[in-house]
Every structure is written in structure tokens, then in C-alpha cells.
Amino acid sequence: MASLFGHGLVGFTLTKIASSKTCKLLLFLAIVSAILPDLDVVTFGKIPYTHPFGHRGFTHSIVFAIIWAAILAFIFTKTKRKLFFVVLFLSTLSHGVLDALTTGGKGIGFFIPFNNERFFFPWQVIKVSPIGISKFFSSWGVQVILSELKYIGIPCLIVLLFLHFKRKTTKI
């Protein structure tokens, strides 16, 4: 998996892309939604990895992203449901996308519950983050942060800077 930092940054960036006047609630929910699929690590060791509800299974699927985004959009807004749904769906889905770019694991269950097969993208460029805080604060964790900086942080920064300057120049 990518780290919580990488996932959260993508949720933040997606929110900023969607709206120049970002609602703090939407921003918070997008960051949480981008991180949420890794709650399946709670079952790590209890449910087999390759089980549909194992690590990188259902919580990393498109169906989960749709259900989660719909629930949050329904609960937290009446006037901006479409915006909330789209941002929260993409934020949640981004988690599986980033994990499919990592160097570890057994793939992502994008199509669970319809297909239990797991997938990686052809380019696995992000170093997989260790599970556990002590391992994260090691040379392995440093390698993860550096790869996330290169493949997540810098692209997000470029997008955010572009949006900032574009919006600044289009205001009257």
C-alpha cells in the first residue's frame, strides 16, 4: 500500500480540482475516504489475504467506492450531493489505484464482488509501505516516502500550483 500521507494527499488534491471554494467538510471526508480502504488491515492475519474481504479486497473495489461515496453524500449534504459523491467516489477509488502502482502485495480487487481476481498496473513504481509504525520509521519507510514524493507528491503539487495560478488569472 502507499502510505496514509500519499493517499490523503490525493484526496486533498481531488477536492481542490473539483472546487475552488472547497468546503472544509468535503475536504475532510475526501482525505478520510482516500485512507479508509486500509481499515482492512485490522483483519490482516484473521482473514486470508486473497479472500474477497482480505487486505486489498472489497474495501479497495469500485463497488465499495460507489457505496461509501453515496452514503456520505446522502448523510452530509442536500445541496451538493453530486459534487460530494463524485469527489468522495474518486478519493476512495484512488486508494486502490495507488495501491495497484505499488511494489508489494497480491494485487487489488477492483471488481469484487463480481470478480475476485486481483490486479496490479503494469508499472509498479511506488514502494509498498510497511504495515506498522516501527517499520515505517526505518530505511524502508524513507524509501516509501521518497517514492511517494516522486510519484504522488510532485504530481499533486504540479496540479495544485497549476490550479492556483489558473484560478488566480481568471478572476476579475
HELIX and SHEET records of a PDB file:
HELIX    1   1 LEU A    4  ALA A   18  1                                  15    
HELIX    2   2 LYS A   24  ILE A   35  1                                  12    
HELIX    3   3 LEU A   36  THR A   43  5                                   8    
HELIX    4   4 PHE A   58  HIS A   60  5                                   3    
HELIX    5   5 ILE A   62  PHE A   76  1                                  15    
HELIX    6   6 ARG A   81  ASP A   99  1                                  19    
HELIX    7   7 ILE A  133  PHE A  136  1                                   4    
HELIX    8   8 SER A  139  GLU A  148  1                                  10    
HELIX    9   9 LEU A  149  GLY A  153  3                                   5    
HELIX   10  10 ILE A  154  THR A  170  1                                  17    
END                                                                             
